[in-house]
Amino acid sequence: MYVDVLQVFINILSYTIPALVVFGVVYFILTRFMDEQRKIRLLEVKKEQMSALTPLKLQAYERLTLFLDRISPDNLVLRLSKSGQSASQLRSELIQTIQSEFGHNISQQIYVTNDAWNMIRAVKEQIIGIVETCYQECNENETGRGLGKKILTRLMNEKQISTQKAIELLKKEIEIAL
């Protein structure tokens, strides 16, 4: 009787062990296959997202380039100065226009790098600083044209205008991104 039980147990093991080995191998192969399929699908999804995001990123760089051009002090002074305008009025319009242009483009920070956005903010603040500094150099009765001249003179003394430098950096960043 003991021999019969042992024989039955050996027969069960002779079928169970190979079945467990086959199950283990199939399980291992299927999990690896499923992992590979998941990785492939993730890559496809990322590729689709990038193809949808690339035009938006390019548009953001275009808009920020236009923003930098529009807040360039020489363009601002020529666009906003009017005859009979006081230095205080021109200063106000310059700063208001810079802030307004910045506000219109604030959402573009989502599509550009942090470095690019920080540079955009720094250029905006630098231009406001130039306007403020030149305004402080004006006398009480200074006209808008006088303030404009001071701003343009200051720009001519600089080797490179900050907006031009920022535009060049944006172009380099786009080349790297593409």
C-alpha positions as CSV (number, residue, x, y, z in Angstrom):
1,M,0.0,0.0,0.0
2,Y,2.8,2.4,0.8
3,V,4.4,1.5,-2.5
4,D,1.1,2.3,-4.3
5,V,0.9,5.7,-2.7
6,L,4.5,6.4,-3.6
7,Q,3.9,5.3,-7.1
8,V,0.8,7.6,-7.4
9,F,2.8,10.5,-5.9
10,I,5.7,9.9,-8.4
11,N,3.2,9.8,-11.3
12,I,1.6,13.0,-10.2
13,L,5.0,14.7,-9.9
14,S,6.1,13.4,-13.3
15,Y,3.1,15.2,-14.8
16,T,3.1,18.3,-12.5
17,I,6.8,19.2,-12.7
18,P,6.9,19.4,-16.5
19,A,3.6,21.3,-16.5
20,L,5.0,23.8,-14.0
21,V,8.1,24.3,-16.1
22,V,6.1,24.8,-19.2
23,F,3.8,27.2,-17.4
24,G,6.8,29.1,-16.0
25,V,8.4,29.4,-19.5
26,V,5.2,30.5,-21.1
27,Y,4.5,33.0,-18.3
28,F,8.0,34.4,-18.7
29,I,7.8,34.7,-22.5
30,L,4.3,36.3,-22.3
31,T,5.3,38.9,-19.7
32,R,8.3,39.9,-21.7
33,F,6.2,40.1,-24.9
34,M,3.6,42.2,-23.1
35,D,6.3,44.5,-21.7
36,E,7.8,45.0,-25.2
37,Q,4.3,45.7,-26.7
38,R,3.6,48.3,-23.9
39,K,7.0,50.0,-24.6
40,I,6.3,50.0,-28.3
41,R,2.8,51.6,-27.7
42,L,4.3,54.2,-25.4
43,L,6.8,55.2,-28.0
44,E,4.0,55.5,-30.6
45,V,2.0,57.6,-28.3
46,K,5.0,59.9,-27.5
47,K,5.7,60.1,-31.3
48,E,2.0,61.2,-31.9
49,Q,2.2,63.7,-29.1
50,M,5.4,65.2,-30.4
51,S,4.1,65.5,-33.9
52,A,1.1,67.3,-32.5
53,L,3.2,69.5,-30.2
54,T,5.9,70.5,-32.7
55,P,3.7,73.0,-34.6
56,L,2.6,74.5,-31.3
57,K,6.2,74.9,-30.2
58,L,7.2,76.5,-33.5
59,Q,4.3,78.9,-33.2
60,A,5.3,79.8,-29.7
61,Y,8.9,80.6,-30.8
62,E,7.5,82.7,-33.7
63,R,5.2,84.6,-31.4
64,L,8.0,85.2,-28.9
65,T,10.2,86.4,-31.7
66,L,7.5,88.8,-32.8
67,F,7.1,89.9,-29.2
68,L,10.8,90.7,-28.9
69,D,10.7,92.6,-32.1
70,R,7.6,94.6,-31.0
71,I,9.2,95.6,-27.6
72,S,12.5,96.5,-29.1
73,P,13.0,100.0,-27.8
74,D,13.8,101.5,-31.3
75,N,10.5,100.0,-32.7
76,L,8.6,101.1,-29.6
77,V,9.8,104.7,-29.7
78,L,9.1,105.1,-33.4
79,R,5.7,103.5,-33.1
80,L,4.5,105.3,-29.9
81,S,6.0,108.8,-30.0
82,K,3.7,111.6,-31.1
83,S,4.1,115.3,-31.4
84,G,3.2,117.3,-28.4
85,Q,3.7,114.3,-26.1
86,S,5.5,114.7,-22.8
87,A,8.2,112.4,-21.6
88,S,5.9,111.2,-18.9
89,Q,3.2,110.3,-21.4
90,L,5.7,108.5,-23.6
91,R,7.2,106.6,-20.6
92,S,3.7,105.5,-19.6
93,E,2.8,104.3,-23.1
94,L,6.1,102.5,-23.5
95,I,5.8,100.6,-20.3
96,Q,2.1,99.9,-20.8
97,T,2.7,98.6,-24.3
98,I,5.6,96.3,-23.1
99,Q,3.4,94.9,-20.3
100,S,0.4,94.5,-22.7
101,E,2.6,92.7,-25.3
102,F,4.0,90.5,-22.5
103,G,0.5,89.7,-21.2
104,H,-0.6,88.6,-24.7
105,N,2.2,86.1,-25.0
106,I,2.4,84.8,-21.4
107,S,0.8,81.5,-22.4
108,Q,3.8,80.7,-24.7
109,Q,5.9,79.8,-21.8
110,I,4.2,76.4,-21.8
111,Y,5.9,75.5,-25.2
112,V,9.4,76.9,-24.7
113,T,12.2,75.9,-22.3
114,N,12.5,77.5,-18.9
115,D,15.8,79.1,-20.1
116,A,14.0,80.7,-23.0
117,W,11.2,82.0,-20.9
118,N,13.5,83.4,-18.3
119,M,15.4,85.2,-21.0
120,I,12.2,86.7,-22.4
121,R,11.2,87.9,-18.9
122,A,14.7,89.3,-18.3
123,V,14.7,91.2,-21.7
124,K,11.3,92.7,-20.9
125,E,12.5,93.9,-17.5
126,Q,15.7,95.2,-19.0
127,I,13.8,97.3,-21.5
128,I,11.5,98.7,-18.9
129,G,14.7,99.5,-16.9
130,I,16.1,101.3,-19.9
131,V,12.9,103.4,-20.2
132,E,12.9,104.2,-16.5
133,T,16.6,105.1,-16.4
134,C,16.3,107.4,-19.5
135,Y,13.1,109.0,-18.0
136,Q,14.9,109.7,-14.8
137,E,17.6,111.5,-16.8
138,C,15.0,113.8,-18.3
139,N,14.2,117.2,-16.9
140,E,10.7,118.2,-15.8
141,N,9.7,119.8,-19.1
142,E,11.2,117.1,-21.4
143,T,9.1,116.2,-24.4
144,G,8.4,112.7,-25.5
145,R,10.8,113.2,-28.4
146,G,13.5,114.1,-25.9
147,L,12.9,110.8,-24.0
148,G,12.8,108.9,-27.3
149,K,16.2,110.4,-28.3
150,K,17.7,109.4,-25.0
151,I,16.5,105.9,-25.4
152,L,17.7,105.6,-29.0
153,T,21.1,107.1,-28.0
154,R,21.5,104.6,-25.3
155,L,20.7,101.8,-27.7
156,M,23.3,103.1,-30.2
157,N,25.9,103.0,-27.4
158,E,25.2,99.3,-26.7
159,K,27.1,96.8,-28.9
160,Q,24.1,94.5,-29.2
161,I,20.5,95.2,-28.3
162,S,19.1,92.7,-25.8
163,T,16.1,91.9,-28.0
164,Q,18.3,91.0,-31.0
165,K,20.5,88.8,-28.7
166,A,17.4,87.0,-27.4
167,I,16.0,86.4,-30.9
168,E,19.4,84.8,-31.8
169,L,19.2,82.6,-28.7
170,L,15.6,81.6,-29.6
171,K,16.8,80.6,-33.1
172,K,19.5,78.5,-31.7
173,E,17.1,76.8,-29.4
174,I,14.7,76.0,-32.3
175,E,17.6,74.4,-34.2
176,I,18.4,72.2,-31.2
177,A,14.8,71.3,-30.7
178,L,14.3,70.2,-34.3
